[in-house]
Amino acid sequence: MLGTVDRRDDRGDLTDDEWAAFAQRQHWYCHRRLHGEIGHIPPAEYETNYYRATTEPQVTVTT
């Protein structure tokens, strides 16, 4: 099928060292960087706070 992505080899031509550097940068970008437009907090923290504030709690029944 045209346009599908083979998930077994997402790295393309990256070496292990290049992939590790990319993964480290991606983690920093999403989880450590402070974003000024959202109150100087990391994007992952903002997302967690958003869903905590807008999602109704799940009610579970135990018997």
C-alpha positions as CSV (number, residue, x, y, z in Angstrom):
1,M,0.0,0.0,0.0
2,L,1.4,3.4,-1.0
3,G,2.2,5.7,1.9
4,T,2.4,3.2,4.7
5,V,5.2,3.3,7.2
6,D,7.1,0.2,8.2
7,R,7.2,0.6,12.0
8,R,9.9,-2.1,12.3
9,D,12.5,0.4,11.0
10,D,11.4,4.0,11.9
11,R,15.0,5.2,12.2
12,G,15.7,5.5,8.5
13,D,19.4,5.8,8.0
14,L,20.3,7.0,11.5
15,T,23.0,5.3,13.4
16,D,22.5,4.2,17.0
17,D,24.4,7.3,18.3
18,E,22.3,9.6,16.1
19,W,19.1,7.9,17.2
20,A,20.1,8.2,20.9
21,A,20.8,11.9,20.4
22,F,17.5,12.4,18.7
23,A,15.6,10.6,21.4
24,Q,17.3,12.6,24.1
25,R,16.5,15.9,22.4
26,Q,12.9,14.8,21.9
27,H,12.5,13.9,25.5
28,W,14.0,17.3,26.6
29,Y,11.7,19.1,24.1
30,C,8.5,17.5,25.5
31,H,9.3,16.9,29.1
32,R,11.9,19.4,30.4
33,R,11.8,22.5,28.2
34,L,9.9,25.5,29.8
35,H,7.4,26.9,27.3
36,G,6.6,30.6,27.9
37,E,3.2,30.6,26.2
38,I,1.8,28.1,28.6
39,G,3.1,29.5,31.9
40,H,6.7,28.5,31.8
41,I,6.0,24.8,32.4
42,P,7.0,21.8,30.2
43,P,4.4,20.8,27.5
44,A,3.9,17.3,29.0
45,E,3.0,18.9,32.4
46,Y,0.6,21.3,30.7
47,E,-1.1,18.4,28.9
48,T,-1.4,16.5,32.2
49,N,-2.9,19.5,33.9
50,Y,-5.3,20.1,31.1
51,Y,-6.7,16.6,31.0
52,R,-6.9,16.4,34.8
53,A,-9.0,19.6,34.8
54,T,-11.2,18.8,31.8
55,T,-11.8,15.0,32.2
56,E,-14.6,13.7,34.4
57,P,-13.4,11.1,36.9
58,Q,-14.1,7.5,36.1
59,V,-16.4,5.8,38.6
60,T,-15.6,2.2,39.3
61,V,-17.9,-0.2,41.2
62,T,-16.4,-3.0,43.1
63,T,-18.5,-5.8,44.4
